[in-house]
Amino acid sequence: EEMKDVPFTDVPQGYWAAGYITVAEALEIISGYGNGTFGPEDTLTYAQMLSILINAWGYADMAKYSGGWPEGYLAVAREYGLIGRNVNGDAPCPRGAVAQMCYRALLVDGASWVE
């Protein structure tokens, strides 16, 4: 009930993922495009997926220190072996790659996942 107000103008109240989007934004896992929109039907890029994963992982400060959006997130992901050196952050991120990155993140010691 507390999370019923969606923080993005382009996510309707009745959208199937509105609650998940609202909670992820409240936990600072996602932030949208910075102009009040989220793009719920947009294609997810590698950089966007990695920022979600790294924020949830508790390594957002490291990514910000390493260069911020998107370079810092890509650098942290490469450092911890979530992606290879040649991954283009602007490329669409297929579901299989999402699963691989999540699995690899679970194997890294010391991650402090958002609770």
C-alpha positions, 0 to 999 in steps of 0.5 A: 500500500505504501508503494502504490504511487509510481515515481515515473510519469510513463509507468501507469498505476495498473502496469504489471511491473509498477510495484516492482519498479516503485520498490526498486526506485525506493531502494535506489536500484534504479533511477530512470532516465533522470527526467521523470521517466523510466521507459518500461517498454524500452529495450534494456542495454548492457549498461542499464542492466549492469547498473541495476545489478551493481546497485542491488549488489551494493557496489554503486559507490565503487561504480561512481568512483570508477567514472559514474554512468555508464563507464564506472558501471562497466569498469566494475562489471569487468573487474569482477568478471561479470562481463568480458572486455568487449561488451558494448554498454549501448548494445541490447542485453538479451535475457541469457546475458542477464542470467549469466551476469546475475549468476556470476555476481552471486559467485563474487565474495563480499557482495552486500546485496540490498536487503 
